[in-house]
Amino acid sequence: QVQLVESGGGLVQPGGSLRLSCVASGSIFSATGRGWYRQAPGKQRELIASITSSGATMYAASVKGRFTISRDSAKNTVYLQMNSLKPEDTAGYYCNMYPTAWASWGQGTQVTVSS
């Protein structure tokens, strides 16, 4: 059983930055890819960034150049550095495995970008 706990969200002004963290506990192979997903009100959850066990990263077009995903495998933790935040980045942010989000979803962390 894998548990995911996200943190680091909050209220930030447009142009600001936040760093999200996601700690995974339980049985996880170090070769498992990890991803960050987000869900805005009234929209489906979408994958916005992923990182493989070898460190290869992928970003959705909407966040490319502004967000950076990284991982600390020893700590079973994945991070999302978010810069130049925009109001359209407002959403609940979740982490899970990649390419298949097979773990139970955590509670997520809310990011609100507003002046």
Steps between C-alpha positions, in 0.01 A plus 500: 500500500645833394402827662564835336516825695526829313593834656623847417195658342353835591387840379747685279487806280540473123868472415581338831651162579420194706671170561285193546613178664357150490615228734412141420497233770467128450642257251629692202757379257774754438444450128149643521436821312320780679264768376328817608136544406260786553126545497332835464133549596273351239788341310652157478820414677796538266862395502726805493846363576673166532840361584636152440736305723786609275405865533337558163233766527192597303276804531162601372512794263311716749780481760812438294770752575337603828477179703779259592451148633771327700530202731695372795471123472668442835218694664224371269422864435418688183497877469339753270659842482247741354613840378324782316167378627185607318135512613431205269737290710244509781410138574540212738840337443557129546784259451486138396697240313583535131414398232215327682352675801445175685529623859205630697476875466608712793315804627693730268614852569310808386674769298319828452651771283325830550573864563 
